[in-house]
Amino acid sequence: MSPALLGLVTIAIGVSGCLGYFYLSNLFLDKVLFPPVGPNAGRNINRANMIRPWLFLGPAILALGLYLGYPVIETLRLSLTDRTQDEAFVGLANYSQMFAEPKFWEAMRNNMLWLIVVPAASTAFGLLAAQLTDRIKWGNIAKSLIFMPMAISFVGASVIFKLVYDARPAGNEQIGILNAVWLQFEGGIGSFLILKLMPAVLLLSFAAIVTYVAYLLLRPLLESAGTVLIKALRVFGAAIGLWFAYTALSNAVTVFVTELEYGAPQTWLTLPFYNNFFLMVVLIWIQTGFAMVILSAALRGIPEETIEAAILDGANPFQIFFKIKVPQIMPTIVVVWTTITLVVLKVFDIVFAMTNGQWETQVLANYMYDKLFRANDWGVGSASAIIIMLLVSPILIWNVVQARKELR
Amino acid sequence: MADLVLKDVAKSYGQVNVLSNIDLEIEKGELIVFVGPSGCGKSTLLRMIAGLEHITGGTLEIDGTLVNDVPPSQRGIAMVFQSYALYPHLTVRENMSFALKIAKMSTAEINERVEKAAKTLQLHNLLDRLPKELSGGQRQRVAIGRSIVRDPKVYLFDEPLSNLDAALRVATRIEIAQLKESMPDSTMVYVTHDQVEAMTLASRIVVLAGGGIAQVGTPLELYERPENEFVAQFIGSPAMNLLPGKITGTGETTTVALDAGGTATSTVPSRAEDMGRAVNIGVRPEDLMTTDGPAIFTGTVNITEALGEVTLLYFQPQGGADPIIGKLQGIHPDLKGQQVALTADPSKVHVFADTQSLLYRDRPIKEIATKAH
């Protein structure tokens, strides 16, 4: 049989099988199990109605359990056993082995960097694009262009950006646009402004922002409000913020004192620390379109009168945007942010296709793939998978809760 | 002294003229109501005063200053929207203090103003609530409070009662009237399509029609001496009856022989050259009364509507014209299908030539009113 025909037959059998299941099981419930006749008719109807949802949901729950639930349990089991020792239970040995690996901590650090930068940048750029394209004639064209990367696969986008970052030996024509731009800098005042002062200022302002956030997190502690858990979370959050501030400050200093190799083409993806950002750009490029579409719809949903009232109240365009528009679409921003966060935590393709985790760009998902399928270390690989799941779950739950709130 | 002066104000969107030749002077302390059918441009005019719409022709002065190109917030106006337009993410207190915070007023003064406005509007228990936790009437009060705290020269109301249910509408209307009384110096411009609101609240009414002003006057002026057929029919419910005829007697009083057969006498004066002129006489349903003598109108009652207090009689004239309506005091259940003769006091009979009342014959005829009608 030709494959196409086989496919069609499969679809036909599958669909009619589903329909048959729903129809016949419903028939069985109503006619045989709890028929709405006889002395217990009313009770039977109620019972049938209680069973019916489970009847209809049953196949889906079963399939999801098989394909999602079981693998989680199995991965957990694998992470606690050792295949080379005949699947003996080894407790947390895999985890401690993993925690002792610098590559794992590198992946953790990079994942955290991705987690902070990509959702923030995508949401910010998306919001900016949504607001700026809102009222102009060619706004829809601009929006389509910004949205288009969404249609490109991560691997495809990686290939595109690999070309952007491409380096040819000095003296040759550079085909990578970044190097072509880089070679324009010759070490003069313009180079100082753009390559030293600007990044340093950006890093300093980032440090200032995270320090302020840390302060905001810590301030309520002085008034001793909230439970111990909340306090611990606040202290933890503030510590992370301060750590970021420290990193940013030290990097600002580094940026300022580093001698830059003007005139020499750079292999961008091999520059430690910064190559992470070159990879992030790919994902930001893709996710900005998503954020823009959702936020643009949300912005349009804001009642026009509240904006007119703000104009009459004397608010300037910035105040209208930040004090009237953004607070009104805050729930949507949170949903967009957390959705992108989930994508980021699972990021694999981009790193795999561009650097494969070399030059300190490892991330958790690629680390897991490395351990599972290249090193064939099922124990550590599964342990890292469990770590990723633990990181994703709270954000996922929060995302679902927020999205439901949004729907209400 | 005039607080708000509009001179030859016009609004057009490209080739489409929405408003033209708007000349209006609003005195300090007046409550002016813009009224008119939907699409007449009354809200557009209000939004032009507010600064939310660009003025494409003429000049607008507030308190003696030309404000055509002054941004809305510096015009000294405050506006109350039909949909309240409260900021949903801010509490009542924050909603009311938003403009003051933008203006960088001190916290103490903001609090003082908000408290004072809250007291006037009985909002002091609601200050920490979000708009979604308030009822429609409370939201409207907050919207008004948001205007009061700014202490503007001119208050603008854009159909503020339209989103309220009937009972609340009456209550809030009275509240607005009391508010106006407590602030005798503040000028208010109020847009509505509801003529009851217009008649009860206004010190003067501006009837807008077909992109221009049909008439400006006190509520009773518009009711008793309408300038044209449009105003005559727009003010009052049911609308004024118009009956075609020819002038047969001129002088201090005018006699009109109606095409349908009756004769009407009006205290509206006419000139000798008016003899034989084709006119419409206008009589309000409530001014018609049954008679045994000479009648303005005689016909068979088609439908009666007994409202208890009054009974409405509908006569279907020949040729599918608008029905003639009579409003009789009391209950008259037996009049349906009966032949009834109706007349009216000569002082209650209006005479319109070319849609313009003969009372205002020296004023130019307003094309717009006929067009809108």
Chai-1 contact restraints between the chains, C-beta under 6 A:
chainA,res_idxA,chainB,res_idxB,connection_type,confidence,min_distance_angstrom,max_distance_angstrom,comment,restraint_id
A,E305,B,F81,contact,1.0,0.0,6.0,A-B,restraint_1
A,E305,B,S83,contact,1.0,0.0,6.0,A-B,restraint_2
A,E305,B,A85,contact,1.0,0.0,6.0,A-B,restraint_3
A,T306,B,A85,contact,1.0,0.0,6.0,A-B,restraint_4
A,T306,B,Y87,contact,1.0,0.0,6.0,A-B,restraint_5
A,E308,B,L52,contact,1.0,0.0,6.0,A-B,restraint_6
A,A309,B,A85,contact,1.0,0.0,6.0,A-B,restraint_7
A,I311,B,P72,contact,1.0,0.0,6.0,A-B,restraint_8
A,L312,B,P72,contact,1.0,0.0,6.0,A-B,restraint_9
A,L312,B,M79,contact,1.0,0.0,6.0,A-B,restraint_10
A,D313,B,F98,contact,1.0,0.0,6.0,A-B,restraint_11
A,D313,B,A99,contact,1.0,0.0,6.0,A-B,restraint_12
A,D313,B,I102,contact,1.0,0.0,6.0,A-B,restraint_13
A,G314,B,S73,contact,1.0,0.0,6.0,A-B,restraint_14
A,G314,B,A99,contact,1.0,0.0,6.0,A-B,restraint_15
A,G314,B,I102,contact,1.0,0.0,6.0,A-B,restraint_16
A,G314,B,A103,contact,1.0,0.0,6.0,A-B,restraint_17
A,A315,B,I102,contact,1.0,0.0,6.0,A-B,restraint_18
A,P327,B,H89,contact,1.0,0.0,6.0,A-B,restraint_19
A,Q328,B,H89,contact,1.0,0.0,6.0,A-B,restraint_20
